[in-house]
């Protein structure tokens, strides 16, 4: 199954969380921070949103950084995904 986002929505998959620090300390579940870097899996077509023309600036395969608590979490075929609006994306990681 696939998700086809509408308007200015983007489907992303979170990057893996590191379980050890650079010095080798193993982190517990409570000590891990929610990652803010994700890979773009699908991009909506853009168009007119709230009366304004929206041009999509990201593409499938981009690594992006987004607001910490942005988006809606969904589980599809056992995979955890997040659907965010384009204006919640802060930048593209190169």
PDB file of N, CA, C and O in Angstrom:
ATOM      1  N   UNK A   1       0.836  -1.177   0.000  1.00  0.00           N
ATOM      2  CA  UNK A   1       0.000   0.000   0.000  1.00  0.00           C
ATOM      3  C   UNK A   1       0.886   1.247   0.000  1.00  0.00           C
ATOM      4  O   UNK A   1       1.964   1.245   0.594  1.00  0.00           O
ATOM      5  N   UNK A   2       0.431   2.309  -0.665  1.00  0.00           N
ATOM      6  CA  UNK A   2       1.170   3.563  -0.726  1.00  0.00           C
ATOM      7  C   UNK A   2       0.271   4.718  -0.318  1.00  0.00           C
ATOM      8  O   UNK A   2      -0.952   4.643  -0.436  1.00  0.00           O
ATOM      9  N   UNK A   3       0.894   5.788   0.162  1.00  0.00           N
ATOM     10  CA  UNK A   3       0.158   7.013   0.471  1.00  0.00           C
ATOM     11  C   UNK A   3       0.487   8.035  -0.603  1.00  0.00           C
ATOM     12  O   UNK A   3       1.656   8.283  -0.897  1.00  0.00           O
ATOM     13  N   UNK A   4      -0.546   8.625  -1.189  1.00  0.00           N
ATOM     14  CA  UNK A   4      -0.366   9.685  -2.168  1.00  0.00           C
ATOM     15  C   UNK A   4      -0.834  10.979  -1.495  1.00  0.00           C
ATOM     16  O   UNK A   4      -2.038  11.201  -1.364  1.00  0.00           O
ATOM     17  N   UNK A   5       0.110  11.840  -1.065  1.00  0.00           N
ATOM     18  CA  UNK A   5      -0.279  13.049  -0.347  1.00  0.00           C
ATOM     19  C   UNK A   5      -0.990  14.052  -1.259  1.00  0.00           C
ATOM     20  O   UNK A   5      -0.748  14.097  -2.465  1.00  0.00           O
ATOM     21  N   UNK A   6      -1.860  14.842  -0.663  1.00  0.00           N
ATOM     22  CA  UNK A   6      -2.599  15.874  -1.390  1.00  0.00           C
ATOM     23  C   UNK A   6      -2.014  17.252  -1.107  1.00  0.00           C
ATOM     24  O   UNK A   6      -1.361  17.468  -0.086  1.00  0.00           O
ATOM     25  N   UNK A   7      -2.257  18.173  -2.021  1.00  0.00           N
ATOM     26  CA  UNK A   7      -1.880  19.580  -1.883  1.00  0.00           C
ATOM     27  C   UNK A   7      -0.422  19.758  -1.457  1.00  0.00           C
ATOM     28  O   UNK A   7       0.479  19.308  -2.165  1.00  0.00           O
ATOM     29  N   UNK A   8      -0.170  20.406  -0.312  1.00  0.00           N
ATOM     30  CA  UNK A   8       1.201  20.717   0.113  1.00  0.00           C
ATOM     31  C   UNK A   8       1.724  19.741   1.164  1.00  0.00           C
ATOM     32  O   UNK A   8       2.598  20.092   1.957  1.00  0.00           O
ATOM     33  N   UNK A   9       1.198  18.525   1.173  1.00  0.00           N
ATOM     34  CA  UNK A   9       1.609  17.525   2.158  1.00  0.00           C
ATOM     35  C   UNK A   9       2.786  16.695   1.634  1.00  0.00           C
ATOM     36  O   UNK A   9       2.945  16.507   0.428  1.00  0.00           O
ATOM     37  N   UNK A  10       3.609  16.202   2.575  1.00  0.00           N
ATOM     38  CA  UNK A  10       4.785  15.411   2.245  1.00  0.00           C
ATOM     39  C   UNK A  10       4.837  14.225   3.198  1.00  0.00           C
ATOM     40  O   UNK A  10       4.636  14.386   4.401  1.00  0.00           O
ATOM     41  N   UNK A  11       5.105  13.035   2.669  1.00  0.00           N
ATOM     42  CA  UNK A  11       5.241  11.832   3.495  1.00  0.00           C
ATOM     43  C   UNK A  11       6.729  11.591   3.717  1.00  0.00           C
ATOM     44  O   UNK A  11       7.504  11.515   2.764  1.00  0.00           O
ATOM     45  N   UNK A  12       7.122  11.472   4.991  1.00  0.00           N
ATOM     46  CA  UNK A  12       8.529  11.255   5.328  1.00  0.00           C
ATOM     47  C   UNK A  12       8.680  10.043   6.239  1.00  0.00           C
ATOM     48  O   UNK A  12       7.752   9.658   6.950  1.00  0.00           O
ATOM     49  N   UNK A  13       9.871   9.453   6.199  1.00  0.00           N
ATOM     50  CA  UNK A  13      10.225   8.354   7.094  1.00  0.00           C
ATOM     51  C   UNK A  13      11.391   8.834   7.942  1.00  0.00           C
ATOM     52  O   UNK A  13      12.387   9.331   7.417  1.00  0.00           O
ATOM     53  N   UNK A  14      11.262   8.682   9.254  1.00  0.00           N
ATOM     54  CA  UNK A  14      12.274   9.167  10.174  1.00  0.00           C
ATOM     55  C   UNK A  14      13.599   8.434   9.981  1.00  0.00           C
ATOM     56  O   UNK A  14      13.635   7.252   9.639  1.00  0.00           O
ATOM     57  N   UNK A  15      14.684   9.167  10.211  1.00  0.00           N
ATOM     58  CA  UNK A  15      16.017   8.569  10.205  1.00  0.00           C
ATOM     59  C   UNK A  15      16.156   7.697  11.450  1.00  0.00           C
ATOM     60  O   UNK A  15      15.475   7.925  12.450  1.00  0.00           O
ATOM     61  N   UNK A  16      17.024   6.716  11.389  1.00  0.00           N
ATOM     62  CA  UNK A  16      17.245   5.837  12.532  1.00  0.00           C
ATOM     63  C   UNK A  16      17.865   6.624  13.683  1.00  0.00           C
ATOM     64  O   UNK A  16      18.711   7.491  13.464  1.00  0.00           O
ATOM     65  N   UNK A  17      17.444   6.320  14.903  1.00  0.00           N
ATOM     66  CA  UNK A  17      17.968   6.965  16.097  1.00  0.00           C
ATOM     67  C   UNK A  17      19.203   6.211  16.555  1.00  0.00           C
ATOM     68  O   UNK A  17      19.192   4.984  16.658  1.00  0.00           O
ATOM     69  N   UNK A  18      20.275   6.958  16.831  1.00  0.00           N
ATOM     70  CA  UNK A  18      21.486   6.312  17.327  1.00  0.00           C
ATOM     71  C   UNK A  18      21.261   5.834  18.746  1.00  0.00           C
ATOM     72  O   UNK A  18      20.695   6.550  19.572  1.00  0.00           O
ATOM     73  N   UNK A  19      21.707   4.614  19.026  1.00  0.00           N
ATOM     74  CA  UNK A  19      21.512   4.043  20.352  1.00  0.00           C
ATOM     75  C   UNK A  19      22.736   4.190  21.238  1.00  0.00           C
ATOM     76  O   UNK A  19      22.678   3.886  22.429  1.00  0.00           O
ATOM     77  N   UNK A  20      23.855   4.655  20.666  1.00  0.00           N
ATOM     78  CA  UNK A  20      25.043   4.914  21.472  1.00  0.00           C
ATOM     79  C   UNK A  20      25.575   6.302  21.147  1.00  0.00           C
ATOM     80  O   UNK A  20      25.389   6.808  20.041  1.00  0.00           O
ATOM     81  N   UNK A  21      26.236   6.907  22.121  1.00  0.00           N
ATOM     82  CA  UNK A  21      26.847   8.214  21.896  1.00  0.00           C
ATOM     83  C   UNK A  21      28.193   8.013  21.215  1.00  0.00           C
ATOM     84  O   UNK A  21      28.635   6.874  21.058  1.00  0.00           O
ATOM     85  N   UNK A  22      28.854   9.093  20.807  1.00  0.00           N
ATOM     86  CA  UNK A  22      30.164   8.990  20.165  1.00  0.00           C
ATOM     87  C   UNK A  22      31.198   8.381  21.103  1.00  0.00           C
ATOM     88  O   UNK A  22      32.156   7.750  20.656  1.00  0.00           O
ATOM     89  N   UNK A  23      30.999   8.571  22.405  1.00  0.00           N
ATOM     90  CA  UNK A  23      31.944   8.013  23.373  1.00  0.00           C
ATOM     91  C   UNK A  23      31.615   6.568  23.743  1.00  0.00           C
ATOM     92  O   UNK A  23      32.329   5.972  24.549  1.00  0.00           O
ATOM     93  N   UNK A  24      30.552   5.988  23.175  1.00  0.00           N
ATOM     94  CA  UNK A  24      30.229   4.592  23.386  1.00  0.00           C
ATOM     95  C   UNK A  24      29.196   4.308  24.457  1.00  0.00           C
ATOM     96  O   UNK A  24      28.950   3.146  24.783  1.00  0.00           O
ATOM     97  N   UNK A  25      28.579   5.356  25.016  1.00  0.00           N
ATOM     98  CA  UNK A  25      27.564   5.158  26.045  1.00  0.00           C
ATOM     99  C   UNK A  25      26.264   4.728  25.383  1.00  0.00           C
ATOM    100  O   UNK A  25      25.800   5.370  24.441  1.00  0.00           O
ATOM    101  N   UNK A  26      25.670   3.632  25.879  1.00  0.00           N
ATOM    102  CA  UNK A  26      24.402   3.141  25.325  1.00  0.00           C
ATOM    103  C   UNK A  26      23.254   3.927  25.945  1.00  0.00           C
ATOM    104  O   UNK A  26      23.171   4.055  27.166  1.00  0.00           O
ATOM    105  N   UNK A  27      22.366   4.454  25.096  1.00  0.00           N
ATOM    106  CA  UNK A  27      21.235   5.267  25.556  1.00  0.00           C
ATOM    107  C   UNK A  27      20.013   4.398  25.789  1.00  0.00           C
ATOM    108  O   UNK A  27      19.746   3.469  25.027  1.00  0.00           O
ATOM    109  N   UNK A  28      19.271   4.703  26.845  1.00  0.00           N
ATOM    110  CA  UNK A  28      17.998   4.034  27.082  1.00  0.00           C
ATOM    111  C   UNK A  28      16.934   4.705  26.236  1.00  0.00           C
ATOM    112  O   UNK A  28      17.178   5.763  25.655  1.00  0.00           O
ATOM    113  N   UNK A  29      15.758   4.101  26.159  1.00  0.00           N
ATOM    114  CA  UNK A  29      14.666   4.666  25.372  1.00  0.00           C
ATOM    115  C   UNK A  29      14.290   6.067  25.811  1.00  0.00           C
ATOM    116  O   UNK A  29      13.966   6.906  24.971  1.00  0.00           O
ATOM    117  N   UNK A  30      14.324   6.340  27.107  1.00  0.00           N
ATOM    118  CA  UNK A  30      13.941   7.655  27.623  1.00  0.00           C
ATOM    119  C   UNK A  30      14.979   8.717  27.303  1.00  0.00           C
ATOM    120  O   UNK A  30      14.643   9.898  27.223  1.00  0.00           O
ATOM    121  N   UNK A  31      16.242   8.320  27.116  1.00  0.00           N
ATOM    122  CA  UNK A  31      17.310   9.288  26.879  1.00  0.00           C
ATOM    123  C   UNK A  31      17.436   9.692  25.415  1.00  0.00           C
ATOM    124  O   UNK A  31      18.113  10.669  25.098  1.00  0.00           O
ATOM    125  N   UNK A  32      16.794   8.954  24.530  1.00  0.00           N
ATOM    126  CA  UNK A  32      16.897   9.249  23.102  1.00  0.00           C
ATOM    127  C   UNK A  32      16.022  10.440  22.748  1.00  0.00           C
ATOM    128  O   UNK A  32      14.884  10.548  23.204  1.00  0.00           O
ATOM    129  N   UNK A  33      16.567  11.334  21.930  1.00  0.00           N
ATOM    130  CA  UNK A  33      15.781  12.449  21.437  1.00  0.00           C
ATOM    131  C   UNK A  33      15.052  12.031  20.179  1.00  0.00           C
ATOM    132  O   UNK A  33      15.540  11.206  19.406  1.00  0.00           O
ATOM    133  N   UNK A  34      13.887  12.604  19.983  1.00  0.00           N
ATOM    134  CA  UNK A  34      13.147  12.354  18.745  1.00  0.00           C
ATOM    135  C   UNK A  34      13.933  12.989  17.596  1.00  0.00           C
ATOM    136  O   UNK A  34      14.214  14.186  17.637  1.00  0.00           O
ATOM    137  N   UNK A  35      14.291  12.210  16.574  1.00  0.00           N
ATOM    138  CA  UNK A  35      15.063  12.786  15.468  1.00  0.00           C
ATOM    139  C   UNK A  35      14.212  13.756  14.662  1.00  0.00           C
ATOM    140  O   UNK A  35      12.988  13.639  14.612  1.00  0.00           O
ATOM    141  N   UNK A  36      14.874  14.702  14.041  1.00  0.00           N
ATOM    142  CA  UNK A  36      14.169  15.671  13.219  1.00  0.00           C
ATOM    143  C   UNK A  36      14.568  15.557  11.753  1.00  0.00           C
ATOM    144  O   UNK A  36      14.123  16.352  10.925  1.00  0.00           O
ATOM    145  N   UNK A  37      15.403  14.575  11.428  1.00  0.00           N
ATOM    146  CA  UNK A  37      15.828  14.366  10.052  1.00  0.00           C
ATOM    147  C   UNK A  37      15.061  13.180   9.493  1.00  0.00           C
ATOM    148  O   UNK A  37      14.941  12.141  10.143  1.00  0.00           O
ATOM    149  N   UNK A  38      14.543  13.344   8.282  1.00  0.00           N
ATOM    150  CA  UNK A  38      13.747  12.283   7.666  1.00  0.00           C
ATOM    151  C   UNK A  38      13.985  12.265   6.164  1.00  0.00           C
ATOM    152  O   UNK A  38      14.462  13.237   5.578  1.00  0.00           O
ATOM    153  N   UNK A  39      13.640  11.133   5.556  1.00  0.00           N
ATOM    154  CA  UNK A  39      13.733  10.989   4.106  1.00  0.00           C
ATOM    155  C   UNK A  39      12.345  11.159   3.504  1.00  0.00           C
ATOM    156  O   UNK A  39      11.366  10.605   4.004  1.00  0.00           O
ATOM    157  N   UNK A  40      12.271  11.931   2.425  1.00  0.00           N
ATOM    158  CA  UNK A  40      11.000  12.174   1.741  1.00  0.00           C
ATOM    159  C   UNK A  40      10.647  10.953   0.896  1.00  0.00           C
ATOM    160  O   UNK A  40      11.431  10.521   0.052  1.00  0.00           O
ATOM    161  N   UNK A  41       9.442  10.398   1.136  1.00  0.00           N
ATOM    162  CA  UNK A  41       8.978   9.231   0.387  1.00  0.00           C
ATOM    163  C   UNK A  41       7.961   9.594  -0.689  1.00  0.00           C
ATOM    164  O   UNK A  41       7.890   8.934  -1.726  1.00  0.00           O
ATOM    165  N   UNK A  42       7.169  10.647  -0.444  1.00  0.00           N
ATOM    166  CA  UNK A  42       6.154  11.067  -1.414  1.00  0.00           C
ATOM    167  C   UNK A  42       5.872  12.555  -1.223  1.00  0.00           C
ATOM    168  O   UNK A  42       5.950  13.077  -0.111  1.00  0.00           O
ATOM    169  N   UNK A  43       5.544  13.225  -2.323  1.00  0.00           N
ATOM    170  CA  UNK A  43       5.297  14.670  -2.302  1.00  0.00           C
ATOM    171  C   UNK A  43       3.981  14.958  -3.012  1.00  0.00           C
ATOM    172  O   UNK A  43       3.716  14.435  -4.094  1.00  0.00           O
ATOM    173  N   UNK A  44       3.159  15.801  -2.386  1.00  0.00           N
ATOM    174  CA  UNK A  44       1.914  16.222  -3.006  1.00  0.00           C
ATOM    175  C   UNK A  44       2.176  17.135  -4.198  1.00  0.00           C
ATOM    176  O   UNK A  44       3.308  17.570  -4.410  1.00  0.00           O
ATOM    177  N   UNK A  45       1.138  17.426  -4.976  1.00  0.00           N
ATOM    178  CA  UNK A  45       1.311  18.215  -6.191  1.00  0.00           C
ATOM    179  C   UNK A  45       1.426  19.727  -5.973  1.00  0.00           C
ATOM    180  O   UNK A  45       1.750  20.459  -6.908  1.00  0.00           O
ATOM    181  N   UNK A  46       1.166  20.201  -4.755  1.00  0.00           N
ATOM    182  CA  UNK A  46       1.148  21.647  -4.534  1.00  0.00           C
ATOM    183  C   UNK A  46      -0.203  22.190  -4.952  1.00  0.00           C
ATOM    184  O   UNK A  46      -1.230  21.553  -4.718  1.00  0.00           O
ATOM    185  N   UNK A  47      -0.211  23.359  -5.569  1.00  0.00           N
ATOM    186  CA  UNK A  47      -1.464  23.962  -6.021  1.00  0.00           C
ATOM    187  C   UNK A  47      -1.878  25.106  -5.124  1.00  0.00           C
ATOM    188  O   UNK A  47      -1.038  25.701  -4.449  1.00  0.00           O
ATOM    189  N   UNK A  48      -3.153  25.420  -5.107  1.00  0.00           N
ATOM    190  CA  UNK A  48      -3.669  26.525  -4.310  1.00  0.00           C
ATOM    191  C   UNK A  48      -4.071  26.002  -2.933  1.00  0.00           C
ATOM    192  O   UNK A  48      -4.940  25.138  -2.813  1.00  0.00           O
ATOM    193  N   UNK A  49      -3.419  26.544  -1.886  1.00  0.00           N
ATOM    194  CA  UNK A  49      -3.701  26.166  -0.505  1.00  0.00           C
ATOM    195  C   UNK A  49      -3.989  27.446   0.264  1.00  0.00           C
ATOM    196  O   UNK A  49      -3.152  28.348   0.304  1.00  0.00           O
ATOM    197  N   UNK A  50      -5.160  27.534   0.872  1.00  0.00           N
ATOM    198  CA  UNK A  50      -5.590  28.730   1.609  1.00  0.00           C
ATOM    199  C   UNK A  50      -5.498  29.984   0.749  1.00  0.00           C
ATOM    200  O   UNK A  50      -5.116  31.047   1.238  1.00  0.00           O
ATOM    201  N   UNK A  51      -5.842  29.866  -0.519  1.00  0.00           N
ATOM    202  CA  UNK A  51      -5.867  31.015  -1.419  1.00  0.00           C
ATOM    203  C   UNK A  51      -4.521  31.428  -1.967  1.00  0.00           C
ATOM    204  O   UNK A  51      -4.436  32.430  -2.677  1.00  0.00           O
ATOM    205  N   UNK A  52      -3.463  30.690  -1.664  1.00  0.00           N
ATOM    206  CA  UNK A  52      -2.120  31.028  -2.146  1.00  0.00           C
ATOM    207  C   UNK A  52      -1.580  29.878  -2.992  1.00  0.00           C
ATOM    208  O   UNK A  52      -1.810  28.707  -2.689  1.00  0.00           O
ATOM    209  N   UNK A  53      -0.867  30.224  -4.042  1.00  0.00           N
ATOM    210  CA  UNK A  53      -0.235  29.230  -4.898  1.00  0.00           C
ATOM    211  C   UNK A  53       0.978  28.634  -4.170  1.00  0.00           C
ATOM    212  O   UNK A  53       1.851  29.372  -3.715  1.00  0.00           O
ATOM    213  N   UNK A  54       1.032  27.305  -4.060  1.00  0.00           N
ATOM    214  CA  UNK A  54       2.135  26.633  -3.374  1.00  0.00           C
ATOM    215  C   UNK A  54       2.915  25.806  -4.388  1.00  0.00           C
ATOM    216  O   UNK A  54       2.363  24.927  -5.050  1.00  0.00           O
ATOM    217  N   UNK A  55       4.218  26.103  -4.498  1.00  0.00           N
ATOM    218  CA  UNK A  55       5.121  25.337  -5.356  1.00  0.00           C
ATOM    219  C   UNK A  55       5.924  24.419  -4.445  1.00  0.00           C
ATOM    220  O   UNK A  55       6.498  24.878  -3.458  1.00  0.00           O
ATOM    221  N   UNK A  56       5.971  23.138  -4.760  1.00  0.00           N
ATOM    222  CA  UNK A  56       6.682  22.176  -3.927  1.00  0.00           C
ATOM    223  C   UNK A  56       8.186  22.318  -4.143  1.00  0.00           C
ATOM    224  O   UNK A  56       8.668  22.292  -5.275  1.00  0.00           O
ATOM    225  N   UNK A  57       8.915  22.469  -3.043  1.00  0.00           N
ATOM    226  CA  UNK A  57      10.356  22.698  -3.090  1.00  0.00           C
ATOM    227  C   UNK A  57      11.167  21.434  -2.813  1.00  0.00           C
ATOM    228  O   UNK A  57      12.374  21.415  -3.057  1.00  0.00           O
ATOM    229  N   UNK A  58      10.528  20.383  -2.309  1.00  0.00           N
ATOM    230  CA  UNK A  58      11.246  19.135  -2.014  1.00  0.00           C
ATOM    231  C   UNK A  58      10.828  18.064  -3.005  1.00  0.00           C
ATOM    232  O   UNK A  58       9.785  18.162  -3.650  1.00  0.00           O
ATOM    233  N   UNK A  59      11.671  17.030  -3.113  1.00  0.00           N
ATOM    234  CA  UNK A  59      11.355  15.929  -4.022  1.00  0.00           C
ATOM    235  C   UNK A  59      11.628  14.607  -3.313  1.00  0.00           C
ATOM    236  O   UNK A  59      12.306  14.574  -2.286  1.00  0.00           O
ATOM    237  N   UNK A  60      11.109  13.544  -3.852  1.00  0.00           N
ATOM    238  CA  UNK A  60      11.303  12.211  -3.279  1.00  0.00           C
ATOM    239  C   UNK A  60      12.801  11.911  -3.206  1.00  0.00           C
ATOM    240  O   UNK A  60      13.545  12.137  -4.160  1.00  0.00           O
ATOM    241  N   UNK A  61      13.219  11.399  -2.053  1.00  0.00           N
ATOM    242  CA  UNK A  61      14.626  11.062  -1.849  1.00  0.00           C
ATOM    243  C   UNK A  61      15.408  12.101  -1.071  1.00  0.00           C
ATOM    244  O   UNK A  61      16.487  11.802  -0.558  1.00  0.00           O
ATOM    245  N   UNK A  62      14.882  13.332  -0.971  1.00  0.00           N
ATOM    246  CA  UNK A  62      15.556  14.382  -0.201  1.00  0.00           C
ATOM    247  C   UNK A  62      15.584  14.009   1.279  1.00  0.00           C
ATOM    248  O   UNK A  62      14.667  13.355   1.777  1.00  0.00           O
ATOM    249  N   UNK A  63      16.629  14.421   1.973  1.00  0.00           N
ATOM    250  CA  UNK A  63      16.686  14.336   3.432  1.00  0.00           C
ATOM    251  C   UNK A  63      16.335  15.726   3.938  1.00  0.00           C
ATOM    252  O   UNK A  63      16.933  16.715   3.516  1.00  0.00           O
ATOM    253  N   UNK A  64      15.366  15.800   4.843  1.00  0.00           N
ATOM    254  CA  UNK A  64      14.880  17.093   5.314  1.00  0.00           C
ATOM    255  C   UNK A  64      14.906  17.166   6.841  1.00  0.00           C
ATOM    256  O   UNK A  64      14.887  16.149   7.534  1.00  0.00           O
ATOM    257  N   UNK A  65      14.948  18.399   7.338  1.00  0.00           N
ATOM    258  CA  UNK A  65      14.811  18.678   8.764  1.00  0.00           C
ATOM    259  C   UNK A  65      13.484  19.398   8.920  1.00  0.00           C
ATOM    260  O   UNK A  65      13.185  20.320   8.160  1.00  0.00           O
ATOM    261  N   UNK A  66      12.681  18.984   9.903  1.00  0.00           N
ATOM    262  CA  UNK A  66      11.384  19.624  10.096  1.00  0.00           C
ATOM    263  C   UNK A  66      11.144  19.945  11.558  1.00  0.00           C
ATOM    264  O   UNK A  66      11.871  19.474  12.433  1.00  0.00           O
ATOM    265  N   UNK A  67      10.114  20.754  11.822  1.00  0.00           N
ATOM    266  CA  UNK A  67       9.769  21.135  13.190  1.00  0.00           C
ATOM    267  C   UNK A  67       9.604  19.899  14.047  1.00  0.00           C
ATOM    268  O   UNK A  67       9.083  18.884  13.587  1.00  0.00           O
ATOM    269  N   UNK A  68      10.044  19.979  15.283  1.00  0.00           N
ATOM    270  CA  UNK A  68      10.115  18.829  16.185  1.00  0.00           C
ATOM    271  C   UNK A  68       8.778  18.107  16.380  1.00  0.00           C
ATOM    272  O   UNK A  68       8.741  16.877  16.371  1.00  0.00           O
ATOM    273  N   UNK A  69       7.706  18.836  16.552  1.00  0.00           N
ATOM    274  CA  UNK A  69       6.414  18.198  16.826  1.00  0.00           C
ATOM    275  C   UNK A  69       5.424  18.372  15.684  1.00  0.00           C
ATOM    276  O   UNK A  69       4.213  18.370  15.906  1.00  0.00           O
ATOM    277  N   UNK A  70       5.928  18.522  14.467  1.00  0.00           N
ATOM    278  CA  UNK A  70       5.073  18.728  13.301  1.00  0.00           C
ATOM    279  C   UNK A  70       4.550  17.409  12.764  1.00  0.00           C
ATOM    280  O   UNK A  70       5.149  16.356  12.980  1.00  0.00           O
ATOM    281  N   UNK A  71       3.445  17.475  12.074  1.00  0.00           N
ATOM    282  CA  UNK A  71       2.955  16.347  11.309  1.00  0.00           C
ATOM    283  C   UNK A  71       2.035  15.400  12.041  1.00  0.00           C
ATOM    284  O   UNK A  71       1.756  15.543  13.232  1.00  0.00           O
ATOM    285  N   UNK A  72       1.575  14.427  11.277  1.00  0.00           N
ATOM    286  CA  UNK A  72       0.675  13.392  11.770  1.00  0.00           C
ATOM    287  C   UNK A  72       1.356  12.044  11.560  1.00  0.00           C
ATOM    288  O   UNK A  72       1.731  11.697  10.440  1.00  0.00           O
ATOM    289  N   UNK A  73       1.511  11.294  12.637  1.00  0.00           N
ATOM    290  CA  UNK A  73       2.137   9.980  12.539  1.00  0.00           C
ATOM    291  C   UNK A  73       1.120   8.951  12.070  1.00  0.00           C
ATOM    292  O   UNK A  73      -0.008   8.908  12.561  1.00  0.00           O
ATOM    293  N   UNK A  74       1.534   8.115  11.103  1.00  0.00           N
ATOM    294  CA  UNK A  74       0.690   7.039  10.599  1.00  0.00           C
ATOM    295  C   UNK A  74       1.526   5.771  10.518  1.00  0.00           C
ATOM    296  O   UNK A  74       2.744   5.831  10.350  1.00  0.00           O
ATOM    297  N   UNK A  75       0.874   4.634  10.637  1.00  0.00           N
ATOM    298  CA  UNK A  75       1.554   3.351  10.508  1.00  0.00           C
ATOM    299  C   UNK A  75       0.951   2.645   9.299  1.00  0.00           C
ATOM    300  O   UNK A  75      -0.261   2.436   9.238  1.00  0.00           O
ATOM    301  N   UNK A  76       1.790   2.280   8.343  1.00  0.00           N
ATOM    302  CA  UNK A  76       1.333   1.666   7.109  1.00  0.00           C
ATOM    303  C   UNK A  76       2.211   0.460   6.814  1.00  0.00           C
ATOM    304  O   UNK A  76       3.426   0.595   6.668  1.00  0.00           O
ATOM    305  N   UNK A  77       1.610  -0.704   6.727  1.00  0.00           N
ATOM    306  CA  UNK A  77       2.342  -1.948   6.485  1.00  0.00           C
ATOM    307  C   UNK A  77       3.482  -2.140   7.485  1.00  0.00           C
ATOM    308  O   UNK A  77       4.565  -2.588   7.112  1.00  0.00           O
ATOM    309  N   UNK A  78       3.244  -1.804   8.744  1.00  0.00           N
ATOM    310  CA  UNK A  78       4.240  -1.973   9.795  1.00  0.00           C
ATOM    311  C   UNK A  78       5.331  -0.916   9.820  1.00  0.00           C
ATOM    312  O   UNK A  78       6.259  -1.005  10.624  1.00  0.00           O
ATOM    313  N   UNK A  79       5.233   0.077   8.955  1.00  0.00           N
ATOM    314  CA  UNK A  79       6.242   1.125   8.865  1.00  0.00           C
ATOM    315  C   UNK A  79       5.663   2.426   9.415  1.00  0.00           C
ATOM    316  O   UNK A  79       4.547   2.811   9.065  1.00  0.00           O
ATOM    317  N   UNK A  80       6.430   3.108  10.284  1.00  0.00           N
ATOM    318  CA  UNK A  80       5.958   4.368  10.862  1.00  0.00           C
ATOM    319  C   UNK A  80       6.369   5.524   9.969  1.00  0.00           C
ATOM    320  O   UNK A  80       7.553   5.728   9.700  1.00  0.00           O
ATOM    321  N   UNK A  81       5.376   6.279   9.511  1.00  0.00           N
ATOM    322  CA  UNK A  81       5.590   7.418   8.627  1.00  0.00           C
ATOM    323  C   UNK A  81       4.989   8.663   9.257  1.00  0.00           C
ATOM    324  O   UNK A  81       4.177   8.577  10.178  1.00  0.00           O
ATOM    325  N   UNK A  82       5.399   9.827   8.750  1.00  0.00           N
ATOM    326  CA  UNK A  82       4.827  11.096   9.215  1.00  0.00           C
ATOM    327  C   UNK A  82       4.424  11.899   7.986  1.00  0.00           C
ATOM    328  O   UNK A  82       5.170  11.983   7.010  1.00  0.00           O
ATOM    329  N   UNK A  83       3.239  12.485   8.048  1.00  0.00           N
ATOM    330  CA  UNK A  83       2.771  13.376   6.983  1.00  0.00           C
ATOM    331  C   UNK A  83       2.868  14.803   7.515  1.00  0.00           C
ATOM    332  O   UNK A  83       2.250  15.143   8.524  1.00  0.00           O
ATOM    333  N   UNK A  84       3.652  15.637   6.823  1.00  0.00           N
ATOM    334  CA  UNK A  84       3.853  17.022   7.247  1.00  0.00           C
ATOM    335  C   UNK A  84       3.478  17.977   6.121  1.00  0.00           C
ATOM    336  O   UNK A  84       3.453  17.598   4.950  1.00  0.00           O
ATOM    337  N   UNK A  85       3.189  19.209   6.490  1.00  0.00           N
ATOM    338  CA  UNK A  85       2.987  20.263   5.493  1.00  0.00           C
ATOM    339  C   UNK A  85       4.353  20.783   5.069  1.00  0.00           C
ATOM    340  O   UNK A  85       5.315  20.728   5.834  1.00  0.00           O
ATOM    341  N   UNK A  86       4.428  21.285   3.850  1.00  0.00           N
ATOM    342  CA  UNK A  86       5.704  21.799   3.368  1.00  0.00           C
ATOM    343  C   UNK A  86       6.234  22.928   4.244  1.00  0.00           C
ATOM    344  O   UNK A  86       7.446  23.044   4.424  1.00  0.00           O
ATOM    345  N   UNK A  87       5.353  23.765   4.794  1.00  0.00           N
ATOM    346  CA  UNK A  87       5.843  24.884   5.612  1.00  0.00           C
ATOM    347  C   UNK A  87       6.373  24.441   6.976  1.00  0.00           C
ATOM    348  O   UNK A  87       6.919  25.266   7.708  1.00  0.00           O
ATOM    349  N   UNK A  88       6.226  23.158   7.339  1.00  0.00           N
ATOM    350  CA  UNK A  88       6.839  22.623   8.565  1.00  0.00           C
ATOM    351  C   UNK A  88       8.272  22.159   8.324  1.00  0.00           C
ATOM    352  O   UNK A  88       8.995  21.860   9.274  1.00  0.00           O
ATOM    353  N   UNK A  89       8.686  22.098   7.058  1.00  0.00           N
ATOM    354  CA  UNK A  89      10.045  21.683   6.731  1.00  0.00           C
ATOM    355  C   UNK A  89      10.948  22.907   6.819  1.00  0.00           C
ATOM    356  O   UNK A  89      10.679  23.950   6.223  1.00  0.00           O
ATOM    357  N   UNK A  90      12.034  22.747   7.585  1.00  0.00           N
ATOM    358  CA  UNK A  90      12.961  23.857   7.828  1.00  0.00           C
ATOM    359  C   UNK A  90      14.069  23.917   6.801  1.00  0.00           C
ATOM    360  O   UNK A  90      14.576  24.999   6.505  1.00  0.00           O
ATOM    361  N   UNK A  91      14.458  22.770   6.246  1.00  0.00           N
ATOM    362  CA  UNK A  91      15.537  22.775   5.277  1.00  0.00           C
ATOM    363  C   UNK A  91      15.795  21.395   4.706  1.00  0.00           C
ATOM    364  O   UNK A  91      15.297  20.387   5.208  1.00  0.00           O
ATOM    365  N   UNK A  92      16.596  21.375   3.633  1.00  0.00           N
ATOM    366  CA  UNK A  92      16.995  20.136   2.979  1.00  0.00           C
ATOM    367  C   UNK A  92      18.444  19.878   3.357  1.00  0.00           C
ATOM    368  O   UNK A  92      19.282  20.773   3.246  1.00  0.00           O
ATOM    369  N   UNK A  93      18.749  18.663   3.803  1.00  0.00           N
ATOM    370  CA  UNK A  93      20.112  18.286   4.186  1.00  0.00           C
ATOM    371  C   UNK A  93      20.850  17.829   2.950  1.00  0.00           C
ATOM    372  O   UNK A  93      20.387  16.935   2.241  1.00  0.00           O
ATOM    373  N   UNK A  94      21.996  18.436   2.685  1.00  0.00           N
ATOM    374  CA  UNK A  94      22.795  18.059   1.495  1.00  0.00           C
ATOM    375  C   UNK A  94      24.062  17.364   1.893  1.00  0.00           C
ATOM    376  O   UNK A  94      24.852  16.978   1.031  1.00  0.00           O
TER     377      UNK A  94
END
